[in-house]
Amino acid sequence: MTTQNIFEYATRNKLRFASPRGEMTLEQLWDIPLRGAAGDQFNLNTIAKTISKALKDVSEENFVETTKTVRHTKLEIALELVKHVIDTKLGEEKAAETRAANKQKKEKLLAILAEKQDGKLSALSEKELQKQIAALED
């Protein structure tokens, strides 16, 4: 199933995701943190693990019948949705780290540039400095 189709399936079938704080809707997954604080099990990783365990349990129920049940399909799609949210949030996290690192590097480069420009100004002779000051006053 494509990503668009799994989202359509989830909304049409009103999929819910078990969490330590009760069942969550698909929309609420976006508000759940990737990782919880120490001891806090309210995070996407825990939700994905819960769905994965349930999917394994359903898959092991019958070794003769290989057709997927409705529950099996729902769990597979639920897991794909949670993994999609996790991947998206990890990508956003990585992009934010890159932006922060770039901002820090830019600030450092601007500070070095300012120092170099100050150094060039201090290397000017007194006559050149007076000339530039006079040019600014006009």
C-alpha positions as CSV (number, residue, x, y, z in Angstrom):
1,M,0.0,0.0,0.0
2,T,1.2,3.5,-0.7
3,T,1.6,6.1,2.0
4,Q,-1.5,7.9,0.8
5,N,-3.5,4.7,0.8
6,I,-2.5,3.7,4.4
7,F,-3.6,7.2,5.6
8,E,-6.9,6.8,3.8
9,Y,-7.3,3.3,5.3
10,A,-6.5,4.6,8.8
11,T,-9.0,7.4,8.6
12,R,-11.8,5.4,7.0
13,N,-11.4,2.6,9.5
14,K,-10.8,5.0,12.5
15,L,-7.6,3.3,13.5
16,R,-6.5,3.9,17.1
17,F,-3.1,3.4,18.6
18,A,-2.6,2.0,22.1
19,S,-0.4,4.1,24.4
20,P,0.3,4.2,28.1
21,R,-2.2,7.2,28.2
22,G,-5.0,5.4,26.3
23,E,-5.9,5.1,22.7
24,M,-4.6,7.8,20.3
25,T,-5.8,8.9,17.0
26,L,-3.6,9.2,13.9
27,E,-3.5,13.0,14.3
28,Q,-2.4,12.7,17.9
29,L,0.6,10.6,16.9
30,W,2.3,13.8,15.6
31,D,2.2,15.3,19.1
32,I,3.8,12.3,20.8
33,P,7.5,12.6,21.5
34,L,10.0,10.2,19.8
35,R,11.6,9.5,23.1
36,G,10.3,9.8,26.6
37,A,12.0,11.1,29.6
38,A,13.6,8.6,31.9
39,G,10.9,6.1,33.0
40,D,8.2,7.7,30.9
41,Q,6.8,5.2,28.4
42,F,4.7,7.7,26.5
43,N,6.6,7.9,23.3
44,L,6.4,6.7,19.7
45,N,9.0,4.0,20.2
46,T,6.8,2.4,22.9
47,I,3.7,2.6,20.7
48,A,5.6,1.0,17.8
49,K,6.9,-1.8,20.0
50,T,3.4,-2.5,21.3
51,I,2.0,-2.7,17.8
52,S,4.9,-4.9,16.6
53,K,4.4,-7.3,19.5
54,A,0.6,-7.5,18.8
55,L,1.4,-8.2,15.1
56,K,3.7,-11.0,16.0
57,D,1.1,-12.5,18.4
58,V,-1.6,-12.4,15.6
59,S,0.8,-13.9,13.1
60,E,1.6,-16.8,15.3
61,E,-2.0,-17.7,16.1
62,N,-2.5,-19.9,13.1
63,F,0.1,-21.8,11.2
64,V,-2.2,-23.5,8.8
65,E,-4.3,-20.6,7.6
66,T,-2.0,-18.1,5.9
67,T,-4.6,-15.6,4.9
68,K,-4.5,-12.3,6.7
69,T,-7.3,-11.4,9.1
70,V,-8.7,-7.9,9.3
71,R,-6.9,-7.5,12.6
72,H,-3.6,-8.5,11.0
73,T,-4.1,-6.0,8.2
74,K,-5.0,-3.2,10.7
75,L,-1.9,-3.9,12.8
76,E,0.4,-4.0,9.8
77,I,-1.0,-0.6,8.6
78,A,-0.9,0.8,12.1
79,L,2.8,-0.1,12.4
80,E,3.5,1.4,9.0
81,L,1.8,4.6,10.0
82,V,3.8,4.9,13.3
83,K,7.0,4.1,11.5
84,H,6.2,6.9,8.9
85,V,5.6,9.4,11.7
86,I,8.8,8.3,13.4
87,D,10.8,8.7,10.2
88,T,9.3,12.1,9.5
89,K,10.1,13.3,13.0
90,L,13.6,11.9,12.9
91,G,14.1,13.8,9.6
92,E,12.8,17.0,11.1
93,E,15.1,16.5,14.1
94,K,18.1,16.0,11.9
95,A,17.2,19.1,9.9
96,A,16.9,21.2,13.1
97,E,20.3,20.0,14.2
98,T,21.8,20.9,10.9
99,R,20.2,24.4,11.0
100,A,21.5,24.9,14.5
101,A,25.0,23.9,13.5
102,N,24.9,26.1,10.4
103,K,23.7,29.0,12.5
104,Q,26.5,28.6,15.0
105,K,29.1,28.3,12.3
106,K,27.7,31.4,10.5
107,E,27.9,33.4,13.8
108,K,31.5,32.3,14.3
109,L,32.4,33.2,10.7
110,L,30.8,36.6,11.1
111,A,32.7,37.3,14.3
112,I,36.0,36.3,12.5
113,L,35.1,38.6,9.6
114,A,34.4,41.5,11.9
115,E,37.8,40.9,13.6
116,K,39.5,40.9,10.2
117,Q,37.7,44.1,9.1
118,D,38.6,45.8,12.4
119,G,42.2,44.7,11.8
120,K,42.2,46.3,8.4
121,L,40.9,49.5,9.8
122,S,43.5,49.6,12.6
123,A,46.2,49.1,10.0
124,L,45.2,52.3,8.2
125,S,47.3,55.4,8.8
126,E,46.0,58.3,10.8
127,K,45.6,60.4,7.7
128,E,43.6,57.6,5.9
129,L,41.4,57.2,9.0
130,Q,40.7,61.0,9.1
131,K,39.9,60.9,5.4
132,Q,37.3,58.1,5.9
133,I,35.8,59.9,8.9
134,A,35.5,63.1,6.9
135,A,33.8,61.1,4.1
136,L,31.2,59.8,6.5
137,E,30.3,63.2,7.8
138,D,29.4,64.6,4.4
